[in-house]
Amino acid sequence: MLACQKAPPAPTLASASPEATAAPEASAENSAPSPAPRTDASAAPSSAPAAAVVPVVDEAGFTAALEQGRALAKARKYSEAATAFGRALDIHDDPRARAERGYARHFSHDETGAASDLALAAHTETDRGRLSEIWFHRGLVAAAGGDGDARPPGTAAGGEETARRDGAGAGAFAVSYEFRPSKLAKDKLGGDPCIVQVTAYPAGGTAVASADRVSQLDSLRAGCVAASGPVTDATPLPVVCTTGSVGSGENAWLIAKAPQKRVYEAPLGGTTAMWGRSGALIATLRPTAAGWVSASSASDGIGEAPGSAPGGRGTIDTLGAESIAFIHLATGDAYLAHYPSPAPATEENVPRPTFTPSAAGLRVDGLGCHGILATLPAATPSASAPSSASAASSGSSAPAAKPAPAPSAPP
């Protein structure tokens, strides 16, 4: 675990210059006189639309509040800085002001408010440099127990000091590095910005099972249910289904059918359940290259305040993760990839890696990875161990890959 550190001063972004300007209003003195009304029968009412009203922005007030917030943040008066940035946002909802209020809220230990501000800023900002800063701070918030965990950073159940959550925020730090490579983000990722773990499973391997009929698969024996209802031998394939239940933990599965009539199932990972609580799980089929079928899942972690669990047993504190599986319909060969979630599973339009499967290997682009991360052996044994290749990281040589363990079904 990482030891607690003093919060560094919030970074100062470029000076704001609001783009919205007020349109001059028409006055009675300088407007042209109206023509006299026509009196003939052919006269028709005018169909010209009314002029749009452009809202007036108090640019001077916005800039003054923004600069005051930056001065307070520089002086490490983060609560007062957040209030000043709030006044700026009341005047003009600008992504820079919202991001900087998020930074100030984080350094004043308001992780819930920081998570909300930074998520909104990430979806409205367009500058890659500022997006890198926003996502870096989203990583800091996640590492401090934000995104729903009401616990202040460095405080465990009972009030004792503890290190920040090990591994939390890795997804956001990798997005930050992807927008603009930086030593800060790379150091947060342990020196390797590529956080995607990929394992290749030849047909007959341990992770991807096969059977003559769907009803013979482990997922079906566990009661796998798709969006259309329980999966049976008659269900059109491919399909994504889940086992378990909300609160007791869910697992997602991809089921596909090969030309030789064999059916395959690949585990997509699932949620962690503790004390009757579990995070959201979203699993979907994905379009992929010819000859391959694919599905992905995203699951949220769980966070609770000290003492709020049943019996006052302290905190629930788990991390979200995302998985993707590829099955080759002609051979049954498969790739399974896993990585920490950059953002909550329900958040849309989050930067995620792209995957390109082929006989040469699975190429990954994004989250610090750019290259083929795992390859299948030239000859496919009937029951071999998974094969992992080197990970290609952006801006670095290819270190040895970290094979991802296949997710298991809940007990």
Number of C-alpha atoms within 10 A of each C-alpha: 9 12 11 13 9 6 10 9 15 21 13 12 14 8 11 14 11 15 9 13 12 12 11 8 7 8 8 7 7 7 8 8 8 6 6 6 7 9 7 7 6 6 9 8 5 6 6 6 6 6 6 7 9 12 10 13 15 15 19 12 14 25 20 15 23 25 20 18 28 27 16 20 25 16 12 18 17 25 19 17 28 28 18 25 28 20 18 26 19 12 17 21 14 19 22 24 29 28 30 30 32 31 32 31 25 30 25 19 21 20 29 21 19 27 26 17 23 29 21 14 25 22 13 14 17 11 9 13 14 21 26 24 25 29 29 25 25 35 28 24 29 28 22 26 28 27 23 18 22 18 23 19 24 18 16 17 17 12 11 8 13 15 16 21 19 13 17 23 29 29 32 29 32 33 28 32 27 25 20 15 18 16 11 13 26 19 12 19 20 12 12 22 31 31 23 27 22 32 27 27 29 29 24 20 21 13 23 23 18 23 15 13 15 24 16 14 18 15 25 21 11 13 16 21 20 18 11 9 10 13 23 16 11 9 13 11 15 17 22 26 24 27 21 19 12 15 16 16 22 22 25 32 28 29 28 25 25 19 10 10 10 17 23 27 26 27 27 28 29 32 31 24 20 16 12 11 19 24 25 21 25 17 25 18 17 12 10 14 13 10 13 21 23 26 25 24 26 28 28 24 24 22 21 18 19 20 14 13 16 10 8 12 13 16 21 21 16 21 23 25 23 25 26 25 27 29 29 24 20 13 17 25 21 28 28 29 25 25 22 23 23 27 25 20 21 13 9 9 8 17 17 17 17 12 18 14 24 18 11 12 19 24 21 26 21 23 29 28 27 19 19 23 29 30 24 23 17 9 7 15 12 10 12 14 14 23 17 23 21 18 28 25 24 20 12 14 11 19 13 12 19 17 22 17 14 21 17 12 19 16 6
